Amino acid sequence: MMINMRRIKRLTPSITLVVFYHSAAVQSISMMYFGNDIFVPLLVSFSYDILNKIMNAARCIAMEHSGTRTLETKRLILRRFTIGDAEDVFRNWAGDDEVTKYLTWPPHKNIEVTKAYIMSLLESYPQPNTYDWAIELKEIGRAIGSISVVRQDEPAGCVHVGYCIGKPWWNKGITSEAFSAVISYLMDEVKVDRIDSRHDPRNIYSGKVMEKCGLKYEGTFKESDENNRGICDAAWYALLRKDYLAAKQSGTV
C-alpha cells in the first residue's frame, strides 16, 4: 500500500489532536487495568513516538513517479531505448574509449554487451520510477547519447542525473538542451525537490553543462569517486526546487 505523504501533511493537525486525547485516555485505561498510573508515562511516550514517526514521514517529499515519457525539444526527441538502437549506442558513444573516459561504467567491448544493456532497460521501463532516455537527434533520426536518473533518494525527493553523448556532437549545446528538458519534466511532473549531478573536475565541459542548466556548484570531494581513469575527485552541482520555481517565475528557464 502506498502512503500519500501530502495527505498526511494535511491531516497532521488532526493526528496531533487524536494523540492528545489518546494520552488522556491512557491514564484512565492504566487506572482501570493496573490500579495505578505507573504506566502512563511509558504509554504516553509511546503515543508521541508514533506521532513523531508520522510527522517525520510527512516531511518527506512524495515524488509523483511517471516513468520515462517521451520529451521533445527543438532539435531532440528524448525517448525510451529500443533494441534497434543497439548499433547506434555502441558506435556513437558506449563503445568509444574517448567518450567513456570519465564515466563510471566501462566502454562496451562489443555490440552484444550493448544489446544486453538495452534489454535490461526494456525490462525496467514498466517501473514508474525508471527514467532512462535515448537522446535522438531529429536531423538524422538516430540515438546520439543518453541521459538518465542514475540514483534516487525517495524520502528526500532527490535524484542524481547522468548523461553521455557521442563525440561528433560535443560542444553543440545538445547535452544541455536534453538536460534542460529532463529538469523541467522532473520538477514539473515528478515533483522532485532536488536534482544533482557530479563530474570529474578534469572533464570541465560536463561541469559547464550543469552550470548552463541552472545547477549550482556545491563543492568538490577529494578522491571520493572512481571512473575509467581510476580514483578521482568529484565536483557536485545541484538545483533545488525552490530555485527552479523562482527562475521559472522570472522567465529565466
SULJOCOR-V556389 format. One record per run of one state. SS is the DSSP state (helix for helix, strand for strand, loop for the rest). FROM is the first residue (numbers start at 1). LEN is the number of residues. If there is no record, write none. Layout:
SS&FROM&LEN ; SS&FROM&LEN
This chain:
loop&1&4 ; helix&5&30 ; loop&35&5 ; helix&40&20 ; loop&60&11 ; strand&71&2 ; loop&73&3 ; strand&76&4 ; loop&80&3 ; helix&83&12 ; loop&95&16 ; helix&111&14 ; loop&125&7 ; strand&132&6 ; loop&138&4 ; strand&142&12 ; loop&154&4 ; strand&158&8 ; loop&166&1 ; helix&167&3 ; loop&170&4 ; helix&174&15 ; loop&189&5 ; strand&194&6 ; loop&200&4 ; helix&204&9 ; loop&213&3 ; strand&216&12 ; loop&228&2 ; strand&230&11 ; helix&241&10 ; loop&251&3
